[in-house]
Amino acid sequence: MRSNAARQALVALLILATAAAGLAFRSQGQAAPALPRVEAVAAATQWQVVQASGPSRWGILFRQWVLRDAAGHEALLYLGVTSQVQAMVRWDGELGYLGEGYVVVGRRDAQVALADGRRAPVVETTLRHLSQVRLVRYAIVGPGVIARHGPELAAGAAWDTVRGAPDGYYLVRVSVDGSQPGAGEAAAGLLSAVLADLADRAG
């Protein structure tokens, strides 16, 4: 009886090890989807690009844009893309700011309403550096799902990768000056439109 249980446990461990090896091998070889144009992902909004950075790669291919709406609100949109499950799981929309000396003074789980009536989960964080306050909302878009954090997608991502299903993950952050009246609500509308567009792209 015990020997049967031990053999079954060994088989299960070998299956898991094979799956993990397959995951590592496949994720290293897969090419990430291209970064979409900001004019396309924000097409359903009135936001206009006023400044753009070139594409950068820091383990993740990403780009940032400063956008402005008709009321004069400005938002910094970060958009990254990766096929690497490990990079997706590690990504956090606050890290870039924390590296610049900001500290988290508030964080909560929130939602934004999409045009089709769905509600998408996001993280909402308030960051402070000296007298500067940034209101940041971020989320991750994967095949058929929007999540607040990468670990929420890890199990499904591992299974999709092992069975050879194509994958790609969009990492999205919208940041505004927390002292601008109405900027937070305006930026939520921008994030909503971007998430909806990327969800369609990710399938």
N, C-alpha and C positions, 0 to 999 in steps of 0.2 A: 504493500500500500504506500509506504513512505517512498520506496524507490520509484513508483509511478508518479507520485507527486513531484519528486525531485526531477525526474526526466521532463515532466510537463513544464516545470519552472525553468529548466535549462533551455527547452525549446522556445519558450516565451522570451527569455533573455536574448537568445540568438536572433529571433525575429526582430526584436527591438533594436539590437545592435546593427543588423542589416539595414533596417529602415533608417536609422540615424546616419549610417555611412552613405546610404543613397541620398539622403537629404543634403548632406554636406557636399557630395559630389555634384549633384544636380544644381544646387544653388550657386556653386562657384561658376558653372558653365552657362547659366542663363543670362541673356541680355535683358536689361531693364527696358521698359517702354520709353519712348521719347517724351521729353517734357512738352506738354501742350503749350500753345501760345496763350498768353494771358488774355488777349482780346477774345479768344474763344471761350475760355472758362468763365470769364466775367461778362459774357455777351448779354446776359439777361439783366444786367444792372446798369446804372448810370455812372459808374466809376470810370475814370479816365486815367491812363498811365501818365505820370509826370516824370518818373525817373526809373531806370531799370539797371540792374547789375547784369554782368555776363554770367553764363552758366559756370558753376563751380562744382568741384567734387571733393567731398571730405568723407569718403566711404559711401556717400549718397550723392547722386547728381541732383543739384538744386539750383534755384534762381530766386531772386527777390525783386519785387517791384514796389515803388511808392505810387499809390493811387489817390485820386482826389474826387470827391463827389460834388454835386451842384451846390451843396450847402457849405462847401469849403472844408469838410472833414478830410483828414488824410489818414491813410492806412498803409501799413507795410505788409504785403502779402508774400509769404514764403511758400514755395512749392517745390517739393522734392519727389523723386521717384527712384525706386529700387526693386530688384527682383530678389535681393538677398534677404532671406528670412531673418537672419541674425541682425542685420542692420536695421530692419524694420522694427524688430522687437526692442532694440536698444534706443531707438529714436525717442526723443522727448522734446516737445515744443518750447521748453524753458531753457534748455542747456546753453544755447547761444547767448542768451541774456545773462545767465548766471556766470558765464565766463567773462562777461564785461563788467562784473561787479554788482549786478542787480541782486536783490534778495526777494524771496517770496514773502509777501505780507498777507496774501489771501489766495485760497484755491478752493474750487468747488466743481462738482459735476454739474453740467448744464446740458441744454438741448437747444438746437435751432430748428425752426420750421422750414421744411422744404416746400417747393411750389406744388408738389403733388399731394400735400397733406401729411406726408410722413414727418417724423421728428427725428433728427440725427443727434446722437450723443456727442458732446464735446467737453473738453476741459476748459474751464475759465480760471485764469490766474491773474492776480494783481502783483506786479513787480515794482520795486522801488530802488532807485539809485540816487542818493542825495535828495535833490528836490524833484527829480524826474519820476513820474509814475507811468507805467505802461499797463494797459489792459490787454491781455493776450488770450485768444481762444484757439484751440488746435484739435485736430483729429487725424485719424488714419483711414484711408479708403482702400479696401481690398475687394477681391471678386465677390460681389453680392452682399457686401457688408460695409458699414461705417462704424468705427470703434474709437474709443477715447485713447486707448493704450495698445501698444503692440502685443503684449502678453495675452490680451483678449483674443487675438487672431492666431496665436502661435500653434495651437493644436490643429486647426483647420489648414493652416499654411503648411505645416509639416506633412500632413496627409496628402494635400494637393501636390506637393513637391515630390514625394515618394512615388506617387502614381503617375507622375509625368505631366500633370495638368499645367498649362501655362499660368503664370502668376505675375503680378506686378502690384506694387503698393504705392499709393500716393500719400505723401506726408504734407499736411496743410496747416499753416498757421497764419492768423490775421492778428496784427498788433496795432494798437492805437494809443495816442497820448491820452492818458486817463484824465487829464485836466480839461479836455475839450468837451463842452456840454453836448450831449447827444451822440458823441462819437461811438460809444459802445454799441448802441442800438443800430446805428448805421453800419458798423462793421459786421454786426451779426447778420445783416442782410447780404453783405458781400460774401461772407463765409458760407451762408446757406446756398447761394447760387453756385459757388465754386464746388462745394461738396456734391450738389446735385449733378453738375456736369461731369465730375470725375467718377461718380458712382455709375453713370451711364457708360463711361469709357471702360471702367474696370469690369463691367458686366456683372 
